[in-house]
Amino acid sequence: MGSFPRVACWVGLGLGSLGTPTPAAAQAPAGITAVVEQYRRARLRTMEAGATDADITAATAFLADSVVYEHPAAGARRVGRATLTEGMRSFLGRTRGPSIRVVRQIDGRGVVVAEEQVSFEAQREGGGWERSTRTQVAVYEVRDGHITRIIEYWQPG
């Protein structure tokens, strides 16, 4: 939670370099926010116990072909819709009961920054299930109706 103000400030400074926006211009187009909301819902379906490849296809349809996913704390950087699709496939059936609760969100021109509470159960190697909950800051960059970059800030366990 402590990193949210820093990230929000960073994004705000980045947007500030585009000029001083008027109140109407400072708001994200409804389409950008809707793309992120629809992606979140579709992503949740990929984490359900009965998720299928069709659920993954539906989620990745919101991503640009050259999407970039970054997780600085874990040193992860993945490029391309196909790469993210394969990553999602590797978890099919291994998670259940997901939720993503948006704690707060800042919408800007081409970017949505959100503090999210993410929770799900993950299958352990021994066969049981273990609940995992984390608070993260997610930065979604959107262009031409597709997410072009996702940066997640959370502490890996």
N, C-alpha and C positions, 0 to 999 in steps of 0.2 A: 504494500500500500504506500510505503514511503517513496517509491520511485515514480508513482503516477504524476505528482506535481512536476517533477523534473522532466519527464517525457512530454507532458502536456505543454510545459514551457518551451521545450525544444521545438515541438511542432508549431507552437504559436509563433516562435521566432522565425521559423522557416516560412510560415505563411506571411509574416510581417514583411519579409524581403520582397514580396510580390507587390508591395505598395500598400497604402493605407486603405483598407476596404471600407465601403459604406456598410451599414448594418445589413442591408439586403444582400450585398455581395459576399459578406462574411459567412453567410449560411450556406451549408452544402446543398447542392441540388437534391431534391427529394429522391431522385433516381440513385444517387450514390449511396445514401443511407439505406434505401430499399435493397440494393444489391448486397450489401453487407448483412442485413437482417435475413434475407433469403438464403444467403450462403450459410449463416449460422444454423438456421433451421435444417437445411439439407445436410450439413456436417453432422448435426446431432443424429440424424437418421442413420448415418454410416457407423455410428458408435452403438447402435442398438444391437441386442443379442441376435436378432433375426435379420440383420442387414445383409444386403446382396450387392452384387456388382452394379446393378442398376441404380442403387442408392448412391454409390460412389460416382457413377457417371453423372447423376443429377447434381451432386455437390460440386464436382469439378467443372461443370458447365459454366459456373460463375467465375472461373479463373481464366486469365489470359493464357494463350499458348506458352508464352515466355515468363509466366509468373515466377517470382522469386520469394521463397520462404526463408526467413532468418530467425535464429534463436541465438542471440549473442552469448548468453550465459553458458549454453551447451556447446558453443562453437559450431553450430549447425547452419548450413546454407545449402538449400536445394533449389534447383532451377528447372522450370518447365512443368507444364500440366501433367505430362506423362510420368515424370518422376514423382510428383505428389500423389498421383493416382496409384502408383505401385506402392507407395508408402502407406496409403489408406488401406489398400488391399491386404497388406501384411498384418493388419489388426482385425480383419473381419472375424467376428465371432469371439473375439478375446476381450470385448468390453460390453457393458450393458448399463442400463439406467442412467444415461447421461443427462446433464443439464448445463446450460450456460446462462447465467444470470448477469445481465448488464447492470453494474453498480452505478456507473456514470459514464457519460459519453460526450465527446466533443466532435462535432461535425464541421469540417472545413472544406475548402475548395479542393476536391480530389482526394481527400483523406478523412478517415474516421478513426479516432483514437478512443479506445474504450478500456475501462477497468472492468474486468470480467471475473466472475466466480465460476470456475469450471469444476464439475464434479461428475464422477462415473465410477463404476466398479470394474476392476481389471482382474482377469483370470490369473491366478497364481500357477506356478509350475506344478504344484502338487494337486491342482484341480479345484481348489476353493476360490472364492471371490473376495477381493479386498477393495474397500471404498477409498478413493483418492479424491481429494479436494484441494484446489489451489486458487490463489488470487493471481491474476496476471494482467498486464497491460498489453493490449494488442493494437497494432497500427495497421490499418488496411488502406492501401493506396488503390484508387479506382480510376480507370480511364476507359472511355468508350464502352461503358456498361459491364466491364470485367475487372476483377481484382488483379492488379499487376504486381503487387507486393504485399506480403504479410510479415510483420515483425512481431514476435511474441517475447515479452519480458516476464520470466518467472524463474524461480530457483529450482533447478532439477534436483530430484531426491536421491 
